[in-house]
Amino acid sequence: MERYIERVRRRPCFICGIVRGDTEFGAHHVVYRDQEHIAFLPNPQVQRGYVLVAPIERREAVVGEFSLAEYLDLQAVVHRVARAVAEMVPTERIYVLSLGSQQGNSHVHWHVAAMPPGVPYEEQQGAWASWRKGVLKIPAEEMADLAGRIGRRVGLIYPA
C-alpha cells in the first residue's frame, strides 16, 4: 500500500495518461472508449474483471462538475460496463463506487468490481477487493483477452 500511495502522489494523473495513450502508465487494457468516456482494466487487478470508468476530460468533483445529462451519460457507460463484466467473469454481485482523493487519483472515476461467488459475508462490502489483500498476477495475453471479451460485450448490451 505504501508503494501505491507514493506512486500516486509523485506521478501525474494516470487516467489522463491512459487517455493520451502514454506507455509510462503501464499495460492498462481499454474495454470501451467514446468521445466523452473511457473504461479500462487497470493493471494490476485486485479482482478479475475489475474495470475503471472515467470521463475523458479531467474532472475532480463526482457530481459537481457534471451537468445532469453528462452525469447520466457517464452512468449509462458504468451500467453497460458492469453488465458486461458480470457476463464475462463469475459474479455474485457487482460493486460500483467512486473513489479517489484530492491528494491522489483526483480524476473522477468509478470502480466496477465483480464479487465472485462464495466470498464469506464478513469479507464482502469491498473488503475482498482491498489492495491490502494483494493483487492478481494475470499474464498480459489473458488481460488482453479479457479486455476484448468485456469490450465486445459492452457493445452488444446496447449500442451507444
C-alpha positions, 0 to 999 in steps of 0.5 A: 500500500505504501508503494501505491500511495507514493506512486500516486502522489509523485506521478501525474494523473494516470487516467489522463495518461491512459487517455493520451495513450502514454506507455509510462502508465503501464499495460492498462487494457481499454474495454470501451472508449467514446468521445466523452468516456473511457473504461479500462482494466487497470493493471494490476487487478485486485479482482478479475474483471475489475474495470475503471470508468472515467470521463475523458476530460479531467474532472475532480468533483463526482457530481459537481462538475457534471451537468445532469445529462453528462452525469447520466451519460457517464452512468449509462457507460458504468451500467453497460460496463458492469453488465458486461463484466458480470457476463464475462467473469463469475459474479455474485454481485457487482460493486460500483463506487467512486473513489479517489482523493484530492491528494491522489487519483483526483480524476473522477472515476468509478470502480466496477468490481465483480464479487465472485461467488462464495466470498464469506459475508464478513469479507464482502462490502469491498473488503475482498477487493482491498489492495491490502489483500494483494493483487492478481498476477494475470499474464498480459495475453489473458488481460488482453483477452479479457479486455476484448471479451468485456469490450465486445460485450459492452457493445452488444448490451446496447449500442451507444 
